[in-house]
Amino acid sequence: MTYRCAIVDDEPLAVELLSSYLNRMDHMELVIATDKLQDVSELIRSREIDLILLDVNIYGRQTTGLSQLLKNTDCSFIVVTAYPLASLGDLPLGGRHGYLPKPVSFSKFRDQVTKMLKLA
């Protein structure tokens, strides 16, 4: 099975790094890399995305509606951010949703993706 992934981040270097990490893993396909959560909303609703790697702060603004989106989707999310876990408030992390602090190493990335998608 191939897992369809999206990257939502406004930092080109972060997008490049996460893309390269996905390319190093089997069964992973990057469907879209964007700096707008709205760009992947329809893909989420139509279940065309299995995993989203998501920065919570895009262009200096907190991603709005994120908590509600995480609660109301079958898609797995990994929040990839420079913010400490404690500052993420009410985001429902755990289970199908994970957290990776920036900067991200490949080994931590691989472990978190494997955990979220249960590839192990």
Residue pairs with C-beta under 8 A, 6 or more apart in sequence:
1 27
2 27
2 28
2 29
3 27
3 28
3 29
3 50
3 51
3 117
3 119
4 29
4 31
4 48
4 49
4 50
4 51
5 22
5 28
5 29
5 30
5 31
5 49
5 50
5 51
5 52
5 53
6 30
6 31
6 32
6 33
6 34
6 40
6 43
6 49
6 51
6 52
6 53
7 15
7 18
7 19
7 22
7 30
7 32
7 33
7 34
7 52
7 53
7 54
8 34
8 35
8 36
8 37
8 39
8 40
8 52
8 53
8 54
8 55
8 58
8 63
9 15
9 18
9 33
9 35
9 53
9 54
9 55
9 58
9 80
10 35
10 55
10 58
10 59
11 55
14 55
14 80
14 102
15 33
17 104
18 33
18 53
18 80
18 104
18 109
19 30
19 33
21 104
21 106
21 109
21 110
22 28
22 29
22 30
23 30
24 106
24 110
25 110
25 113
27 119
28 113
31 43
31 48
31 49
32 39
32 40
32 43
32 49
34 40
35 58
35 59
36 58
37 54
37 58
37 63
37 65
37 66
37 69
40 49
40 52
41 69
43 49
44 52
44 69
44 73
44 75
47 74
47 75
49 75
50 75
50 76
50 117
51 75
51 76
51 77
51 78
51 113
51 116
51 117
52 75
52 76
52 77
52 78
53 77
53 78
53 80
54 63
54 66
54 77
54 78
54 79
54 80
55 63
55 79
55 80
55 81
56 62
56 63
56 66
56 79
56 81
56 83
56 88
56 91
57 63
57 81
57 82
57 83
66 91
67 89
67 90
67 91
67 92
70 77
70 91
70 92
70 97
71 92
76 96
76 97
76 98
76 116
76 117
77 96
77 97
77 98
78 97
78 98
78 99
78 100
78 112
78 113
78 116
79 88
79 91
79 93
79 97
79 98
79 99
79 100
80 100
80 102
80 104
81 88
81 99
81 100
81 101
81 102
82 101
82 102
84 101
85 93
85 99
85 101
88 99
91 97
93 99
96 116
97 116
98 112
98 115
98 116
99 112
100 108
100 109
100 112
113 119
114 120
